[in-house]
Amino acid sequence: MKLEGKVAIITGAGSGVGHASSLLFSQEGAKVVAADLNAETAQKTAAEITAAGGEAISVQADVSSGPAVKNLVDKAIEKFGKVDIIFNCAGLPQKPYLTWELEDDEFEKVMAVNVKSNWLLLKYAGLELKKNHGNIIMVGSTGAIKPRATQALYAAAKGAIFTFVKGAAAELAPEGRANVIHPGPIRTPMLPKFSPDQPQTEEETNAVFAQIAAGTMLGELIEPEDIAKSAVFLASDDAAKITGFSLLVDAGTIIARPRN
Ligand SMILES: NC(=O)c1ccc[n+]([C@@H]2O[C@H](COP(=O)([O-])OP(=O)(O)OC[C@H]3O[C@@H](n4cnc5c(N)ncnc54)[C@H](O)[C@@H]3O)[C@@H](O)[C@H]2O)c1
């Protein structure tokens, strides 16, 4: 097991990447603090882990709020005595409109959940990670490198993480590490929300998924478990000398175009 004896806070744990990662981190021996804005889904994830024989608690937390993040870190230490790993999966796409079609407050909302959350987690758990020779994994997006129209603000938020992770790595060093995974299109409830067409039915969603998959070099969507496996690698001692790094897990979406 790659994470034996470690305590991991996983945000966005109620859905998609956070959910899959919570289960895999537990299978790899970690005690999991499953955090989400949605108390019910976070609780469900923690219950799945305990039903499978693992150790987990759930915490309702808005990762864009300082007091909520402080409470999350406090709860983790209260229950499990320490924090070794933070995987910040919570994220939010912007509304799928052009910049001049959005309200002013969209900026604060998208930046707060996608960027400020990483800063708050480092603020309230950075010293704890240093103490335990731990690490934080942030989640960017291929949008940080190649933005699309109607997601310019989301792309800017993910682009900020691209740089923030390097500063975070420098501040956590020499004891701790910070890395970021930049995923391509993942089969989660978030993926259809990026589409300007906003598919409603299952049939429409499947058609959008097929079109997106065809645009990747490997011709496939990324599964939440693919990201979870990469996160286990970065969180584990296998990546002990990797820090400040941006890992693309994108089925080849950014590197080159497929034949068709
Ligand atoms: N799905 C994709 O195609 C894709 C592509 C690139 C990057 N990403 C990024 O991957 C990460 C995981 O996304 P996902 O696809 O699993 O999405 P998802 O919508 O399935 O899950 C996101 C989770 O975050 C939670 N969340 C939202 N706002 C929160 C807040 N303020 N505080 C705490 N929790 C909050 C939601 O309740 C939800 O459970 C996000 O950072 C996302 O931006 C996703």
The ligand as an ORCA input file, in Angstrom:
! r2SCAN-3c Opt
* xyz 0 1
  N     -14.562     17.145    -15.301
  C     -13.660     17.655    -16.103
  O     -13.715     17.454    -17.329
  C     -12.518     18.471    -15.555
  C     -11.499     18.856    -16.442
  C     -10.417     19.582    -15.945
  C     -10.363     19.908    -14.609
  N     -11.380     19.522    -13.775
  C     -11.239     19.873    -12.366
  O     -11.237     18.666    -11.609
  C     -11.700     18.941    -10.281
  C     -12.755     17.910     -9.905
  O     -13.897     18.126    -10.717
  P     -14.956     16.978    -11.045
  O     -14.955     16.818    -12.504
  O     -14.743     15.827    -10.158
  O     -16.296     17.781    -10.675
  P     -17.619     17.382     -9.885
  O     -18.573     18.465    -10.193
  O     -17.988     15.964    -10.137
  O     -17.158     17.493     -8.352
  C     -16.819     18.716     -7.785
  C     -17.133     18.638     -6.294
  O     -16.674     19.854     -5.697
  C     -17.653     20.269     -4.757
  N     -17.560     21.706     -4.532
  C     -17.939     22.711     -5.373
  N     -17.750     23.894     -4.787
  C     -17.237     23.645     -3.541
  C     -16.849     24.463     -2.451
  N     -16.963     25.797     -2.508
  N     -16.374     23.874     -1.339
  C     -16.279     22.522     -1.252
  N     -16.651     21.687     -2.257
  C     -17.127     22.258     -3.374
  C     -18.982     19.876     -5.386
  O     -20.025     19.802     -4.401
  C     -18.639     18.521     -6.008
  O     -18.877     17.468     -5.085
  C     -12.169     20.388    -10.304
  O     -11.161     21.212     -9.781
  C     -12.352     20.684    -11.768
  O     -12.230     22.062    -12.042
  C     -12.441     18.821    -14.207
*
